[in-house]
Amino acid sequence: MDPHDTLERLIPAKVHDGDLAAAESLALHRERYEFAATQASTGPLLDMACGVGYGTRLIADRRADLNDLTGVDISPEAIRYARAHYASGAGTAIRYVEHDAMTFTGDGAQQTNFRTIVSLETIEHLPEPDRFFAHLTRLLSPGGVLVASVPVTPSVDLNPHHLHDFTKRAFRSMGERNGLVEIAAETQIQRVRLRDLWGSDRRFRRENLRPNLLSYYFSHPTAFMKRIATTLRHGFANHYLTIAWKKGDSVQ
């Protein structure tokens, strides 16, 4: 598998200037990592579901005080690419590990001792988002920072890679249920132009749309009504929310 096949795992060097959908998605991902870099706490950092590693590299190059960075992804192709292209740079060297995000716990003294955990556009992909969020919280050291993001407009109907929809309130409640305190947030809006879906330079967008969408709506009428409601409210746009939470200084 080529790790740049979809919008879910982009490689900056492989994004063509003519594909606006891919370029805009990449820009949004980079903005989230820039936000994470401003919120990261000094000490070991974990980027869970790091993809090909460009975001982990961005954080390392922005924050010279972070001297222990680990990127984890389940895809062997993505990890191979990350090790070849993003392990070293202007900042600290990064260790990339092939592992399932649901079961990764680090190793040795580093286990459950990450001062910062970053996991962007991951939670909506997993069958058990609440269990995954609790797992991230357990890996975070007392006083540490968790930075995560999700789409907060419906996406499951259009994107077959997504298993769950979130609202801003539902996403914030995940932090509250796990005893975390929100310290910063960033909202992003991505306008969707219908012309982006067609033409030879729109491959990324088309290949990430759910096939047989009309049949899906016919068998999932609630999803269709949700799509109508969100379009009337927001127009043709995707909204994303990135939140930085802090874990209490003492373990309950």
Backbone hydrogen bonds, N-H to C=O, Kabsch-Sander energy under -0.5 kcal/mol:
donor,donor_aa,acceptor,acceptor_aa,energy
5,D,2,D,-1.7
9,R,6,T,-1.3
14,K,11,I,-1.9
15,V,11,I,-0.5
15,V,12,P,-1.2
16,H,14,K,-0.6
19,D,16,H,-1.5
20,L,18,G,-1.3
23,A,19,D,-2.4
24,E,20,L,-2.9
25,S,21,A,-2.1
26,L,22,A,-2.4
27,A,23,A,-2.1
28,L,24,E,-2.2
29,H,25,S,-2.3
30,R,26,L,-2.5
31,E,27,A,-2.1
32,R,28,L,-1.9
33,Y,29,H,-2.0
34,E,30,R,-2.4
35,F,31,E,-2.2
36,A,32,R,-2.5
37,A,33,Y,-2.3
38,T,34,E,-1.4
39,Q,35,F,-1.2
40,A,36,A,-1.6
45,L,68,D,-2.8
46,L,116,T,-2.4
47,D,70,T,-3.0
48,M,46,L,-0.7
48,M,118,V,-2.6
49,A,72,V,-1.8
50,C,47,D,-0.6
50,C,72,V,-2.3
53,G,50,C,-1.7
57,R,53,G,-2.1
58,L,54,Y,-1.9
59,I,55,G,-2.2
60,A,56,T,-2.2
61,D,57,R,-2.3
62,R,58,L,-1.5
63,R,59,I,-2.0
64,A,62,R,-0.6
66,L,63,R,-1.5
67,N,65,D,-0.8
69,L,93,A,-0.6
70,T,45,L,-2.4
71,G,95,R,-2.7
72,V,47,D,-2.6
73,D,97,V,-1.9
79,I,75,S,-2.1
80,R,76,P,-2.3
81,Y,77,E,-2.1
82,A,78,A,-2.6
83,R,79,I,-2.6
84,A,80,R,-1.7
85,H,81,Y,-2.2
86,Y,82,A,-2.8
87,A,82,A,-0.5
89,G,91,G,-0.6
92,T,60,A,-0.6
94,I,87,A,-2.7
95,R,69,L,-2.4
96,Y,94,I,-0.6
97,V,71,G,-3.2
99,H,73,D,-1.6
99,H,97,V,-0.7
103,T,100,D,-1.3
104,F,100,D,-1.4
110,Q,107,D,-1.6
111,Q,108,G,-1.4
112,T,105,T,-0.7
113,N,110,Q,-2.0
114,F,139,L,-2.0
115,R,44,P,-1.6
116,T,44,P,-1.7
117,I,145,V,-2.4
118,V,46,L,-3.2
119,S,147,V,-2.6
121,E,149,S,-0.8
122,T,149,S,-0.7
125,H,122,T,-2.1
126,L,123,I,-1.2
132,F,128,E,-2.1
133,F,129,P,-2.5
134,A,130,D,-2.2
135,H,131,R,-2.0
136,L,132,F,-2.3
137,T,133,F,-2.1
138,R,134,A,-2.0
139,L,135,H,-1.7
140,L,136,L,-0.9
140,L,137,T,-0.7
141,S,114,F,-2.6
143,G,247,K,-0.7
143,G,248,G,-1.1
144,G,141,S,-2.4
145,V,115,R,-2.6
146,L,245,W,-2.3
147,V,117,I,-3.0
148,A,146,L,-0.5
148,A,243,I,-2.1
149,S,119,S,-1.2
150,V,241,L,-1.8
152,V,239,H,-2.9
153,T,239,H,-0.8
159,N,155,S,-3.0
162,H,159,N,-1.6
163,L,124,E,-3.4
164,H,124,E,-1.2
166,F,151,P,-0.5
171,F,167,T,-2.3
172,R,168,K,-2.4
173,S,169,R,-2.0
174,M,170,A,-0.8
174,M,171,F,-0.9
175,G,171,F,-0.9
176,E,172,R,-1.8
177,R,173,S,-2.6
178,N,174,M,-0.9
179,G,176,E,-1.7
180,L,175,G,-2.7
181,V,246,K,-2.5
183,I,244,A,-3.2
184,A,244,A,-1.4
186,E,242,T,-2.5
188,Q,240,Y,-2.4
190,Q,238,N,-3.1
191,R,189,I,-0.6
192,V,236,F,-2.8
193,R,191,R,-0.6
196,D,193,R,-2.2
197,L,194,L,-1.7
198,W,195,R,-1.2
202,R,199,G,-1.8
206,R,202,R,-2.2
207,E,203,R,-2.7
208,N,204,F,-0.6
208,N,205,R,-1.0
209,L,206,R,-1.4
210,R,158,L,-2.5
213,L,210,R,-0.5
216,Y,212,N,-1.9
217,Y,213,L,-2.5
218,F,214,L,-2.1
219,S,215,S,-1.9
220,H,216,Y,-1.2
223,A,220,H,-0.8
224,F,220,H,-1.5
225,M,221,P,-2.3
226,K,222,T,-2.3
227,R,223,A,-2.1
228,I,224,F,-2.2
229,A,225,M,-2.5
230,T,226,K,-2.4
231,T,227,R,-2.0
232,L,228,I,-2.3
233,R,229,A,-1.7
234,H,230,T,-3.2
235,G,231,T,-2.2
237,A,235,G,-1.6
238,N,190,Q,-2.7
240,Y,188,Q,-2.6
241,L,150,V,-2.5
242,T,186,E,-2.8
243,I,148,A,-2.7
244,A,184,A,-2.8
245,W,146,L,-3.1
245,W,243,I,-0.5
246,K,181,V,-2.7
247,K,144,G,-2.7
248,G,179,G,-0.6
